[in-house]
Amino acid sequence: MDEKTAELRDIFVETTGEESVTEDQSADRGSLLDDPDDDRVRAVLATLREETAVETDLPLDAHERVVRLFFEGLSDAEIATELDCSAEAVFRARLDAHLVAPSDRETTLDRDRLRRLVREEISLAERAAAVDADETTVTCQSAVIEAEIASTRHNHRFRDELATLLSDAPLADKLASGAREDGLREATEDIETDVQL
């Protein structure tokens, strides 16, 4: 230890009363994601319930649980079992939160045509006749389309906020984007740009 370092160490010991000048580096493992066990999810849902016309009968705490379990990858039936309610109640609460799963869109009926009918507020019976499907399927698909329209109307704000709080998708997208850019940069480094016309 040279003279300057020793002098600085003495000043540190005098000032702090500590002999050790380094911190223990073995901290517990953390998460790259925000802690989902805070009040932010509930706040997003409370705002959504104030600003939009939700149809769910579930109270706010159960609605929050539906959303959290959805992001954990549970199906509507599995969430219903956890909450001791019907899968239909879970489906409705999930769509009220603008959370549409890819499987919700899987259907043989003409969704573009049904979307137009939903926007025009055509009756359920007329929609079913127009797309040649039973009313149960049309009811389900209409609810999905209405959730998509509501999400778009709010610029996907609620869906995106919930996804940011409860999933690592934004982080994964950012990392993947960075990897693609690095890969492209490396791939194009040796390309000659001298072009004669």
N, C-alpha and C positions, 0 to 999 in steps of 0.2 A: 504494500500500500504506500503510494507516494505521499509527500507532505501535504499537498492540496486535498487529496482524498481523506486523509486522516483529520485534517482541519474541518472539512465539511461534515465528517462523521461526528466529531466532537460537538459541533453546533447542533446537529440533529438530535443527539442524545440529550444535550442540555435543554433544548427546546421542548422535546416531546417526552422525555423521561423514559424512552424506549431504547433497549439495547439492540433490538433487531430492526434492520432497515428494509427487510423484504417481507412480503405477504406470502402466506401459504397459497400455493398455486393449485392445490387439489380441491377445487370447489365441486359441488354436486353437479351432475349433468343437468343441463337446462334444455329448453326447447326453442327451436327457431321460431315457433309460432307464439302468438300472444296466448296468455292463459285464458282458456275458454270459460273458466269458472268465475268469471266476474259478472258485473251487472250489465255489460254492454249488449249482450244478446237480448236480454229482457227489455232493455231500453229501445232497441231496434224494433222488437215486436210490439211494444207498447205504442210507439209512434206509428207503425204500420196499422195497428188496430184503430188508432184515432183518425188517420188520414184516408183509410180505404174502407170499403164496405165488406167486412169479413162475415162469413156465414157460419163459422165454427161456433159450436156451443161450449167448446172446451174453455176452461178458465186460462188466464195468462200463463200460470206456472206449468199447466199441462201442455199448452201450445209450445212453450219453450222446450219442454222435454221432447215433444214430437220432432222439433227442428234439430235438436242436438242428436237424437237417435238416428234421424235421417242422414246426417253428415257422418255418423259412425258406420253407415252402410246397411242399416237394418231395413227390412221390407215393411210395408204398411201393416201386414199381418203380425210381424214380430213386434213392431212398436205397439200395436193394439194389445197384444198379450202383456207387454211390459206395463201398459197404462190401464189395463182392464177396461177397455172400451172397444168399439167396433172398428174394423179396418176402414169402413166408410168414413167414420169420424176422423180417423188419422188422415185419410186421403183428402178430405175437405180442409182440414187444418193446414196440411202441407201446401195445398194449392193456394189457400188464403195467404200464405207466406211467399207465394210466387216460386215455389220450389217444384219445378216440373222435371221428372226423371225421364231419361231417354225412352225407357220402356212405356211411359205414359203415351207416347206418340205412335207406338206400334199398333197399326190398325190397317184393315184392308179397305176401309171406306175412303172416299175422296175428301181429305182434310181441307184442301183449298176451297172446295165448294161449301163444305160445312162452315168454314171460317166466314165466308161471305154471308151465309144464312144467319150465323150468330151475330155478326155486325149489324145486319138488317133487322135483328130481333124477331125473326120468323118463329112461329110456335114450334114446340118440340115435335108434335105429330107431323107437321109439314116438313120439318128438317129430316125426320126419319124417312118419310116418303121420298123426299128429294134425293137423298144419298143411298136409298134402298138398303137400310139397316134397321135393326130393332131399336126400340126406344131406349133400352138400358145402355146399349153401346153408344148411342147418340148422346144420351145424358152425360155419360162419362167423358166422351171426347169433347163435348161442348164445354164441360167444366175445365178441362185442360186448356182448351183454346181461350176461354175467358181469363184464365190465370195468366196465359202468355200475353194477352192483350193488356191486362192490368199491369203486368210487369213492364211492358213496353211503355205504357202511359206514364209510369214513374221512372223511366230511364233505367230500369233494372236496378234501381238504387237499393231496395231492401234485399233482393236476392244477392247482390254483390257484397253488401255489408255483412250479411250472414255468412256467405262463403269465405270472406276475408277473416272473419272471427273464428270460424269453425273448421276450416279445411286448409290444407297446404297447397291447394290448387294455384293461387296467385304466385306463391313462392316457386312452385314447380315450373309454372309458365315462364317466370322471370329467368330462372336458371336455364331452362331449355332454350329460351331466346338468346341468352348470352352465349351458350354453347354453339348455337347455330351461327351466330355472328363471328365467333372465333374460328369456327370451321371454315366459313366462307372466306375470311381474311387469309387464312393459311392456304386455302385452295387457289386463291387469286394472286398470291404474292409473285409467282413466277410468270404470270401472263404478260406477254408483250403488248403494249398499247400503241405501238407505232403503226398507224394504219395510213396507207396512201390511197387517196381516191383518184 
